[in-house]
Amino acid sequence: MKILTVIGNRPQFIKAAAVSPRLRAEHQELLVHTGQHFDDALSAVFFSELGLPAPDRELGIALGSNSSQTARMLSALEPVLRETASDAVLVYGDTNTTLAGALAGAQAGVPVAHVEAGMRSFDRTMPEELNRVLVDHAATLLLCSSSVAVSNLRREGVAGAVEVVGDVMVDVALATQPKARERVDLVRLRGLEPGGYVLATAHRAGNVDDPARLAQLVDLLCRMPLPVLFTIHPRTRRALEQVDLLGRLESAGPVIVAPPLGYLETAALLCHARALLTDSGGMQKEAYLAGVPCITMRPSTEWTETVEQGWNVLVDLDAAAALDALARERPAGRPALYGDGDAGERVLAALRLHLG
C-alpha cells in the first residue's frame, strides 16, 4: 500500500514514531508535516530524538485562526493526494492537522485511518473535541486506544470499521522511560531535586487566549508550594507578553520558566516530578504512563480512565483545588489502561486487514 501520513505537532510526532518505521518495512509511506508546530523545540528535535523519518513534504502552514489554518492545510494537501495517488491517509489525534488530513482524504475518495479515534471530553467548546468528532465520522478505519473510545463511537453510530489497538504513545513511553529515569542529571541541571518539584505545561486556547483565564493560570502556578518548572509553549509566551504577565511569572519565587524541551528531557523531568500540572491531553496520558499524579487545568478530559483510577484530578483553574490535588496520596494501583506497548504493530495489522 501507499500511505500518506499527515502530522503536524508534538504528540503526533511521538505517535508516528511508533508506527512509521514499522509501516515503511512493509509499505510505501509519504510523510507530510503540515508545519502546525514549526518551532524547532516542538518539531525538529522530536524527529531526531525518536528516530522518526524526515518528512517527505513540509507544507509550512502555521499560525492563524483554526478555520484559516485548516483551510490552508486542505488546499495544500489536495494536490499532494492527487500527485501521490495514495491508497490511504493516516492521521493522529485531534488537531487542525488531523482534521485537514481526514477531510482531504475523504473528499478525494481515499480511505482515512484515524489513530486515537473515539476520545471524547464532551465539551464542544474545545476546538480539539470538534476535530475529533468530525474526523471520526469521516474516517474509514477508527483505531482506538481503549474500550471506552469504542463505546463512544458506537453511541455516535460511526460508519467506519472500529478496532481497539491500544495507544501508540505507550510504545514510545515504554521504550524511553527506563533511559529517562536514569537522567537525574537533567533534573539537577534545572536546579531541582527528584520528587521536589512540579512540572507544568499550558497551551490550550481556552486557557491562554482569554486574558482573565490566563491571569488565573498564572496565579495558580505562583501559589504552588513547590518549585514549578513551567515549560512554556510559544503560543503561551506570546499571550503572556501581550497582557504583561510574563514578567510576573519570571519573577515569581516558585516558578522557573523554561523553553519547550525535547522528548527525552521532558520525559526525565516528568518521571522525577512530584506531579504534573497541565492542560494537555497527551501529557495527561504521559503522566499516567510514568506513574506521576496529574493535575489537569481543565474542567473535562478525554482521558477519563486516568481520572477514574485516581491518577488525574480535574481542577480547571481553581488554585485551591490544585493545592488539594497536590497533597493527595498516590493511588496504590495503576492498571495498563492503554495496552502493552504493541499498539504500533496492531495499527499495522488493522491497516493490512481493512485497507490492504
C-alpha positions in Angstrom: 0.0 0.0 0.0 1.0 3.6 -0.5 0.1 5.5 2.8 0.0 9.3 3.1 0.7 10.1 6.8 -0.2 13.6 7.9 1.3 15.0 11.1 2.0 18.5 12.4 2.5 18.7 16.2 4.5 17.3 19.1 2.1 14.5 20.2 1.7 13.4 16.5 5.5 13.1 16.1 5.6 10.9 19.1 2.7 8.7 17.9 4.1 8.4 14.4 7.5 7.3 15.8 5.7 4.1 16.9 4.1 3.4 13.5 6.1 4.9 10.6 9.2 2.7 10.9 7.0 -0.4 11.0 4.9 0.9 8.2 7.9 1.5 6.0 9.1 -2.1 6.5 6.0 -3.3 4.6 4.6 -0.4 2.6 5.4 2.9 1.0 4.8 5.9 3.3 4.8 9.5 2.3 5.2 11.6 5.5 3.7 15.1 5.3 4.5 17.7 8.0 1.9 20.5 7.9 4.0 22.9 9.9 1.4 23.4 12.7 4.3 23.1 15.2 7.1 25.0 13.4 9.4 25.8 16.3 12.5 23.5 16.3 11.9 22.8 20.0 8.5 21.5 19.2 9.3 19.9 15.9 12.8 19.0 14.5 14.1 17.8 17.9 11.4 15.1 18.0 12.3 13.7 14.7 16.0 13.4 15.7 15.3 12.0 19.2 12.7 9.5 18.3 14.1 8.2 15.0 11.1 9.4 13.0 11.9 9.5 9.3 12.4 13.1 7.9 9.2 14.5 6.3 8.9 13.9 2.6 6.9 17.1 2.3 6.8 20.2 4.5 3.8 22.5 4.0 4.9 25.3 6.3 1.4 26.2 7.5 1.3 27.7 11.0 -0.5 30.3 13.0 -3.8 31.9 12.1 -7.3 31.0 13.3 -8.4 27.4 13.4 -10.6 27.9 10.3 -7.8 29.7 8.3 -5.2 27.1 9.3 -7.4 24.2 8.4 -8.4 25.7 5.1 -4.8 26.4 4.1 -3.8 22.8 5.0 -6.7 21.4 3.0 -5.7 23.4 -0.1 -2.1 22.3 0.3 -3.0 18.6 0.8 -5.3 18.3 -2.2 -2.6 18.4 -4.9 -0.3 16.1 -2.7 -3.0 13.5 -2.7 -3.6 13.8 -6.4 0.1 13.6 -7.3 0.9 10.6 -5.0 -2.2 8.5 -5.8 -2.2 7.3 -2.2 -4.2 4.2 -1.2 -5.0 5.6 2.3 -4.5 8.6 4.5 -3.3 8.1 8.1 -3.9 10.8 10.8 -3.4 11.0 14.5 -5.2 12.7 17.4 -7.3 15.9 17.3 -5.6 18.9 15.8 -6.3 21.1 12.8 -3.7 18.9 11.0 -5.8 15.8 11.8 -9.0 17.4 10.5 -7.4 18.7 7.4 -5.8 15.3 6.6 -9.1 13.5 7.2 -11.2 15.9 5.1 -8.6 15.9 2.3 -8.7 12.2 2.1 -12.4 11.7 2.4 -13.1 14.4 -0.2 -10.7 12.7 -2.6 -12.4 9.3 -2.0 -9.3 8.0 -0.3 -9.8 5.8 2.8 -8.9 7.5 6.1 -7.5 5.8 9.1 -7.7 7.7 12.4 -5.3 6.7 15.2 -6.7 7.7 18.7 -10.3 7.6 17.5 -13.2 7.8 19.8 -11.7 10.0 22.5 -14.3 12.4 23.9 -14.3 15.2 26.5 -17.9 16.0 25.7 -17.0 19.7 25.6 -17.8 21.1 22.2 -16.3 24.5 23.1 -12.9 22.9 22.7 -11.6 23.0 19.1 -10.0 19.6 19.6 -13.3 18.0 20.5 -14.9 19.3 17.4 -12.0 18.0 15.4 -12.2 14.5 17.0 -15.9 14.1 16.2 -15.6 15.3 12.6 -12.6 13.1 11.9 -14.2 10.0 13.3 -17.3 10.5 11.1 -15.1 11.0 8.0 -12.8 8.0 8.7 -13.0 4.6 7.1 -10.9 2.9 9.9 -11.1 4.0 13.5 -8.2 2.8 15.7 -9.0 3.2 19.4 -6.8 3.4 22.5 -9.4 1.8 24.8 -12.8 0.2 25.1 -14.2 3.5 26.4 -13.3 5.0 23.0 -15.1 2.2 21.2 -18.3 2.8 23.4 -18.2 6.5 22.4 -18.1 5.6 18.7 -20.8 3.0 19.0 -23.1 5.6 20.6 -22.5 8.0 17.8 -23.1 5.4 15.1 -19.9 5.9 13.1 -19.8 4.3 9.7 -16.2 3.2 9.7 -14.6 -0.1 11.0 -13.6 0.1 14.6 -10.6 -1.6 16.2 -9.0 -1.5 19.6 -5.3 -1.3 19.1 -4.1 0.3 22.3 -2.2 3.6 22.5 0.9 4.1 20.3 2.3 6.6 22.9 2.6 3.6 25.3 5.0 2.0 22.8 7.3 5.1 22.9 6.9 5.6 26.6 7.9 2.1 27.5 10.9 2.3 25.3 12.0 5.7 26.6 11.2 5.8 30.3 14.0 3.5 31.5 16.5 5.9 30.0 14.6 8.9 31.2 14.6 7.6 34.8 18.4 7.4 34.7 18.8 11.0 33.7 18.6 12.6 37.1 21.3 15.0 35.8 18.7 16.7 33.6 16.6 17.4 36.7 19.6 18.8 38.7 20.7 20.9 35.8 17.4 22.9 36.3 18.2 23.4 39.9 15.7 20.8 41.0 15.6 17.7 43.2 13.8 14.5 42.3 10.3 14.4 43.8 10.6 18.0 45.0 9.0 20.0 42.1 6.0 20.2 39.8 6.3 20.1 36.0 3.8 22.4 34.3 2.7 23.0 30.7 -0.2 25.1 29.3 -1.2 25.9 25.8 -5.0 25.3 25.3 -6.9 28.1 23.7 -9.5 28.1 26.5 -6.8 28.9 29.0 -4.3 31.2 27.1 -6.4 33.2 24.7 -8.7 34.7 27.4 -6.7 37.3 29.4 -8.9 36.7 32.5 -8.3 32.9 32.5 -4.6 33.4 31.7 -4.3 35.6 34.8 -6.0 32.8 36.8 -3.5 30.3 35.4 -0.6 32.5 36.4 -2.0 32.9 39.9 -2.4 29.1 40.2 1.2 28.5 39.2 2.5 31.2 41.6 0.6 29.6 44.5 2.2 26.2 44.3 4.2 25.3 47.5 6.9 23.5 45.5 9.2 24.8 42.7 7.3 24.8 39.4 9.2 24.1 36.1 7.0 25.7 33.5 8.0 24.7 30.0 6.4 27.5 28.1 4.8 26.9 24.7 5.4 29.7 22.1 1.7 30.4 21.9 1.5 30.8 25.7 4.6 33.0 25.8 3.1 35.4 23.2 -0.2 35.5 25.1 1.6 36.3 28.4 3.7 39.0 26.8 0.6 40.7 25.3 -1.0 41.1 28.7 2.2 41.8 30.7 2.1 38.7 32.7 5.3 37.0 31.6 7.4 39.3 34.0 5.2 38.2 36.9 5.8 34.6 36.2 9.6 35.0 35.7 9.9 36.9 39.0 7.7 34.5 41.0 9.6 32.6 43.6 8.3 29.1 42.9 8.2 29.3 39.1 11.1 28.5 36.8 10.2 29.5 33.2 11.9 27.2 30.6 11.6 27.0 26.8 9.9 23.9 25.1 12.0 20.8 25.7 12.8 17.7 23.7 11.1 14.4 24.3 13.9 12.8 26.4 14.4 15.8 28.7 10.6 16.2 29.1 10.3 12.5 29.9 13.1 12.7 32.5 11.6 15.8 34.2 8.2 14.2 34.2 9.4 10.8 35.6 11.1 12.6 38.6 8.4 15.2 39.3 6.1 15.2 42.3 3.2 16.0 40.0 2.3 17.3 36.5 0.2 20.4 36.1 -1.1 20.7 32.6 -4.0 21.4 30.2 -2.6 19.0 27.6 -4.4 15.8 26.7 -1.2 14.0 25.6 0.7 15.0 28.8 -2.1 13.7 31.0 -1.6 10.3 29.4 2.2 10.5 29.6 1.9 11.3 33.3 -0.2 8.2 33.9 2.3 6.0 32.0 5.1 7.4 34.1 3.2 6.9 37.4 3.2 10.6 38.2 0.0 12.3 39.5 -1.6 14.7 37.1 -3.5 17.9 38.0 -5.4 19.0 34.9 -6.2 22.6 34.4 -9.4 21.9 32.5 -13.0 21.1 33.6 -13.1 18.0 31.4 -10.8 15.4 29.8 -10.9 12.9 27.0 -8.7 10.6 29.1 -11.5 9.8 31.6 -9.9 6.5 32.7 -7.0 8.3 34.3 -9.4 10.2 36.4 -11.4 7.1 37.4 -8.2 5.4 38.5 -7.3 8.4 40.7 -4.2 9.5 38.9 -5.7 12.6 37.4 -7.7 15.4 39.1 -9.6 18.0 37.1 -9.3 21.4 38.8 -9.9 23.8 35.9 -8.1 26.9 37.1 -9.1 26.6 40.8 -5.9 27.2 42.7 -7.3 25.8 46.0 -8.4 22.6 44.2 -5.0 22.3 42.7 -3.3 22.5 46.1 -5.7 19.9 47.4 -4.9 17.6 44.5 -1.1 18.1 45.0 -1.5 17.0 48.7 -3.3 13.7 47.8 -1.6 10.3 48.2 -0.7 8.4 45.1 -3.2 5.6 44.2 -2.0 2.1 45.1 -2.6 0.6 41.6 -2.0 1.7 38.0 -3.5 -0.8 35.5 -2.4 -0.9 31.9 -5.3 1.1 30.5 -3.9 1.7 27.0 -2.2 -1.5 26.0 1.1 -3.3 26.5 3.4 -1.5 24.1 2.4 -3.3 20.9 0.0 -0.7 19.5 2.2 0.2 16.6 2.1 -3.5 15.4 -1.7 -3.6 15.9 -2.1 -0.4 13.8 -0.2 -2.0 11.0 -2.3 -5.2 11.3 -5.5 -3.2 11.2 -4.4 -1.3 8.1 -3.5 -4.5 6.4 -6.8 -6.2 7.3 -9.2 -3.3 6.4 -7.3 -1.3 3.8 -4.8 -3.6 2.3 
